[in-house]
Amino acid sequence: MAVETWADLYNDENDVTFDVGGGGTGVGVSEVLENQVDIAMMGRTPDEEEIERGLFAVPMLIDTVVGTVNEDNPIIDEIQERGMSRETMEAIFTKEIENWGDVYDDVDADENITVYGRSDASAAYQKWGDFLGGEDDAHTENELEGLSDGNHDGDSAVADAIANNENGISLNNINYVYDLDSGDLEGAIRPIPLDQDGEGLSEEEDFYANREEFLDAVEAGNYPMPPAREMFLASDGQFEDEAYDFVEWVLTDGQEYVRESGYVPLEDERLEEAQQTLESGP
């Protein structure tokens, strides 16, 4: 997690103590508005109700999730060679396609698909529903949870479920897909390459061999938003004192550590906008 890296680095140079926790965007927003924490991490923009309650947020980086399957999936070779279109993944997650043998017309397989979802208040899952539904027909978290075969609390639990089920499919942050140190595909989880035009995986769309190559594609705009998404730091009203100083550092010196943590830094124009928003406040 980039915030944990930032906290460690910032702590080394400043007399500030951090207690970093998880739980998803919903938990973070609730706790910051109830004055239980000073800073919340968010995987989406604040909604109108949150803004009316005083929530104030600035973007910090770009995070990415991908569809995931087990390395021993019954049609793994076809998935890696052909990719899947958004429409095909939508059909799987909404149970229109329930067998791996039905994903491609010419593949001989007969194994039922197990769909895993998120049970926590996950902005990544919300954005995944936006992606699956296309521009005009997003799927809600509740809808996807109701259709899944099992829902899990957090990325780690979903990753474990996929790693232990050859027929499973879900979504994961790329830091649960690629090895944190080497950036290679070393575990039991494999990303689902996205066939963006529905005509098969082109050479320009095939950038999943390692994390660095994938991040380059996200930074270049060759992977869609969503499921790529901006991440935010939020507070109850304007950031103050040590919290303000930390967020200001995140938006300046801290950006140089984003890539090595498995994320994409903000573009210069967006970063400048974030800095101005931080300074001016709500």
C-alpha positions as CSV (number, residue, x, y, z in Angstrom):
1,M,0.0,0.0,0.0
2,A,1.4,3.3,-1.1
3,V,0.2,5.1,2.1
4,E,2.1,2.7,4.3
5,T,5.3,3.4,2.3
6,W,4.7,7.1,2.5
7,A,4.1,6.9,6.2
8,D,7.3,5.0,6.9
9,L,9.4,7.4,4.7
10,Y,7.8,10.5,6.2
11,N,8.2,9.1,9.8
12,D,11.9,8.7,9.1
13,E,12.3,12.5,8.5
14,N,9.6,13.9,10.8
15,D,8.4,13.5,14.4
16,V,5.0,12.1,13.4
17,T,3.5,8.7,14.4
18,F,1.2,6.9,12.0
19,D,-1.3,4.1,12.7
20,V,-2.4,2.9,9.2
21,G,-5.5,0.6,9.0
22,G,-7.6,-1.0,6.3
23,G,-11.3,-1.8,5.8
24,G,-12.2,-0.2,2.5
25,T,-13.3,3.3,1.4
26,G,-16.6,3.0,3.3
27,V,-14.9,2.3,6.6
28,G,-12.3,5.1,6.1
29,V,-15.0,7.7,5.2
30,S,-17.1,6.7,8.2
31,E,-14.2,6.9,10.6
32,V,-12.9,10.2,9.4
33,L,-16.3,11.9,9.6
34,E,-16.7,10.5,13.1
35,N,-13.4,11.9,14.1
36,Q,-11.9,8.5,14.8
37,V,-9.0,9.1,12.3
38,D,-7.3,12.2,10.8
39,I,-7.0,11.0,7.2
40,A,-9.1,8.5,5.2
41,M,-8.1,6.7,2.0
42,M,-10.7,6.7,-0.7
43,G,-10.9,4.8,-4.0
44,R,-13.5,7.1,-5.5
45,T,-14.6,10.7,-5.4
46,P,-16.8,11.8,-2.5
47,D,-20.5,11.7,-3.1
48,E,-22.8,14.7,-2.5
49,E,-24.0,13.5,0.9
50,E,-20.4,13.0,2.1
51,I,-19.5,16.5,0.9
52,E,-22.5,18.0,2.6
53,R,-21.3,16.3,5.8
54,G,-17.9,18.0,5.4
55,L,-15.8,15.5,3.6
56,F,-12.9,17.0,1.7
57,A,-10.6,15.0,-0.6
58,V,-7.6,15.4,-2.8
59,P,-6.3,12.9,-5.4
60,M,-3.0,11.2,-4.6
61,L,-2.3,8.5,-7.3
62,I,-3.9,6.1,-9.8
63,D,-4.7,2.6,-8.6
64,T,-5.6,-0.3,-10.9
65,V,-7.6,-3.6,-10.5
66,V,-7.7,-6.4,-13.1
67,G,-9.9,-9.5,-13.5
68,T,-8.1,-12.5,-12.0
69,V,-8.1,-16.3,-12.4
70,N,-6.1,-19.2,-11.0
71,E,-2.9,-20.1,-12.9
72,D,-4.4,-23.6,-13.4
73,N,-7.7,-22.4,-14.8
74,P,-9.0,-25.0,-17.3
75,I,-8.8,-22.5,-20.2
76,I,-5.8,-20.4,-18.9
77,D,-3.9,-20.7,-22.3
78,E,-6.9,-19.3,-24.2
79,I,-7.4,-16.5,-21.6
80,Q,-3.8,-15.4,-21.8
81,E,-3.7,-15.6,-25.6
82,R,-7.1,-14.1,-26.5
83,G,-8.0,-12.0,-23.4
84,M,-11.6,-11.3,-22.5
85,S,-13.8,-8.5,-23.6
86,R,-15.7,-6.3,-21.1
87,E,-18.9,-7.9,-22.4
88,T,-17.6,-11.4,-21.7
89,M,-16.5,-10.6,-18.2
90,E,-19.9,-8.9,-17.6
91,A,-21.6,-12.1,-18.7
92,I,-19.5,-14.1,-16.3
93,F,-20.0,-11.9,-13.3
94,T,-23.7,-11.6,-13.9
95,K,-24.1,-15.4,-14.4
96,E,-25.1,-15.3,-18.1
97,I,-22.0,-17.5,-18.7
98,E,-21.6,-20.1,-16.0
99,N,-19.2,-22.6,-17.5
100,W,-15.6,-22.1,-18.7
101,G,-16.4,-24.1,-21.8
102,D,-18.8,-21.4,-22.9
103,V,-16.3,-18.5,-22.7
104,Y,-15.0,-19.2,-26.2
105,D,-16.9,-20.9,-29.0
106,D,-14.1,-23.4,-29.9
107,V,-12.7,-24.4,-26.5
108,D,-13.4,-27.9,-25.1
109,A,-13.9,-27.5,-21.3
110,D,-16.7,-28.4,-18.9
111,E,-16.1,-26.8,-15.5
112,N,-18.5,-24.5,-13.7
113,I,-17.2,-21.0,-13.0
114,T,-17.0,-19.8,-9.4
115,V,-17.4,-16.0,-9.1
116,Y,-16.0,-14.3,-6.0
117,G,-17.0,-10.8,-4.9
118,R,-16.3,-8.3,-2.1
119,S,-18.3,-8.1,1.1
120,D,-16.7,-4.9,2.4
121,A,-17.4,-1.3,1.4
122,S,-15.0,-1.5,-1.5
123,A,-14.6,1.4,-3.9
124,A,-12.6,-1.0,-6.2
125,Y,-15.7,-3.3,-6.4
126,Q,-17.9,-0.3,-7.1
127,K,-15.6,0.8,-9.9
128,W,-15.5,-2.8,-11.2
129,G,-19.3,-2.7,-11.5
130,D,-19.0,0.6,-13.4
131,F,-16.6,-1.0,-15.8
132,L,-18.6,-4.2,-16.3
133,G,-21.7,-2.3,-17.2
134,G,-20.1,0.0,-19.6
135,E,-20.8,3.7,-19.9
136,D,-24.6,3.7,-19.3
137,D,-25.5,0.6,-17.2
138,A,-23.2,0.2,-14.2
139,H,-23.7,-2.8,-11.8
140,T,-24.0,-1.9,-8.1
141,E,-22.0,-3.5,-5.4
142,N,-25.2,-5.1,-4.0
143,E,-26.1,-6.5,-7.3
144,L,-22.7,-8.1,-7.9
145,E,-22.6,-9.4,-4.3
146,G,-26.0,-11.0,-4.8
147,L,-24.9,-12.8,-8.0
148,S,-21.5,-14.0,-6.7
149,D,-20.8,-17.5,-5.3
150,G,-19.0,-16.1,-2.3
151,N,-18.0,-12.6,-1.0
152,H,-14.9,-11.8,0.9
153,D,-13.7,-8.9,3.1
154,G,-10.7,-7.3,1.4
155,D,-8.3,-7.9,-1.4
156,S,-6.2,-10.4,0.4
157,A,-9.1,-12.7,1.1
158,V,-10.3,-12.6,-2.5
159,A,-6.7,-13.4,-3.7
160,D,-6.6,-16.4,-1.4
161,A,-10.0,-17.6,-2.7
162,I,-8.7,-17.4,-6.3
163,A,-5.4,-19.0,-5.4
164,N,-7.3,-22.0,-3.9
165,N,-9.8,-22.5,-6.7
166,E,-8.9,-23.4,-10.3
167,N,-12.3,-22.4,-11.5
168,G,-12.5,-19.1,-9.6
169,I,-12.7,-15.6,-11.1
170,S,-12.7,-12.2,-9.4
171,L,-10.9,-8.9,-9.4
172,N,-7.7,-7.8,-7.5
173,N,-5.5,-4.9,-7.1
174,I,-2.4,-5.5,-9.2
175,N,-0.2,-5.7,-6.1
176,Y,-1.9,-9.0,-5.3
177,V,-1.2,-10.3,-8.8
178,Y,2.4,-9.3,-9.4
179,D,5.2,-10.1,-6.9
180,L,5.9,-7.0,-4.8
181,D,9.7,-7.3,-5.1
182,S,10.3,-8.6,-8.6
183,G,7.2,-7.4,-10.3
184,D,6.8,-10.7,-12.0
185,L,3.9,-13.2,-12.1
186,E,5.1,-15.6,-9.4
187,G,2.0,-16.6,-7.4
188,A,-1.1,-18.7,-8.2
189,I,-3.1,-15.7,-9.6
190,R,-3.1,-14.6,-13.2
191,P,-4.5,-11.3,-14.6
192,I,-7.2,-11.5,-17.3
193,P,-5.9,-9.5,-20.3
194,L,-8.6,-7.1,-21.5
195,D,-9.6,-7.3,-25.1
196,Q,-10.8,-3.8,-25.4
197,D,-12.4,-3.9,-28.9
198,G,-13.8,-7.4,-28.8
199,E,-11.7,-8.5,-31.7
200,G,-9.1,-10.5,-29.9
201,L,-6.0,-9.5,-27.9
202,S,-3.9,-7.3,-30.1
203,E,-0.2,-6.8,-29.6
204,E,-0.9,-3.3,-28.2
205,E,-3.3,-4.7,-25.6
206,D,-0.9,-7.4,-24.4
207,F,1.0,-5.7,-21.6
208,Y,0.5,-8.1,-18.6
209,A,3.8,-10.0,-18.5
210,N,5.1,-8.0,-15.5
211,R,4.0,-5.1,-13.3
212,E,6.3,-2.5,-14.9
213,E,4.9,-3.1,-18.3
214,F,1.4,-3.0,-17.0
215,L,2.0,0.3,-15.1
216,D,3.5,1.8,-18.3
217,A,0.3,0.9,-20.1
218,V,-1.9,2.5,-17.4
219,E,0.2,5.6,-17.4
220,A,0.0,5.9,-21.2
221,G,-3.8,5.6,-21.1
222,N,-3.9,2.1,-22.7
223,Y,-5.9,0.6,-19.9
224,P,-9.3,2.1,-19.2
225,M,-10.6,4.1,-16.2
226,P,-12.5,2.3,-14.8
227,P,-11.2,-0.2,-13.7
228,A,-8.1,2.0,-13.2
229,R,-9.1,4.8,-10.8
230,E,-7.9,7.8,-8.9
231,M,-7.3,7.3,-5.2
232,F,-7.9,10.1,-2.7
233,L,-6.8,11.3,0.8
234,A,-9.8,12.7,2.7
235,S,-10.5,14.6,5.9
236,D,-13.4,16.1,7.8
237,G,-13.0,19.6,6.5
238,Q,-9.6,21.1,5.6
239,F,-6.5,19.1,6.5
240,E,-4.8,20.6,9.5
241,D,-1.4,20.7,11.2
242,E,0.5,17.4,10.8
243,A,-2.1,15.9,8.5
244,Y,-1.8,18.9,6.1
245,D,2.0,18.7,6.1
246,F,1.9,15.0,5.3
247,V,-0.6,15.4,2.5
248,E,1.4,18.3,1.1
249,W,4.5,16.0,1.1
250,V,2.5,13.2,-0.6
251,L,1.7,15.6,-3.4
252,T,5.3,16.7,-3.9
253,D,8.2,14.6,-2.8
254,G,6.1,11.6,-2.1
255,Q,5.1,11.1,-5.7
256,E,8.5,9.7,-6.6
257,Y,7.7,6.6,-4.6
258,V,4.4,5.8,-6.3
259,R,5.7,3.6,-9.1
260,E,7.8,1.4,-6.9
261,S,4.8,0.8,-4.7
262,G,2.8,-0.6,-7.6
263,Y,0.7,2.5,-8.6
264,V,0.8,5.2,-11.2
265,P,1.6,8.8,-10.2
266,L,-0.8,11.6,-11.1
267,E,-0.1,13.5,-14.3
268,D,1.6,16.9,-13.8
269,E,-1.5,18.9,-14.5
270,R,-3.7,16.8,-12.2
271,L,-1.0,16.9,-9.5
272,E,-0.9,20.7,-9.7
273,E,-4.6,20.8,-9.4
274,A,-4.5,18.6,-6.3
275,Q,-1.9,20.9,-4.7
276,Q,-4.1,23.9,-5.3
277,T,-7.1,22.2,-4.0
278,L,-5.2,21.2,-0.8
279,E,-4.1,24.8,-0.3
280,S,-7.4,26.4,-0.9
281,G,-9.5,23.9,1.1
282,P,-13.2,23.1,0.7
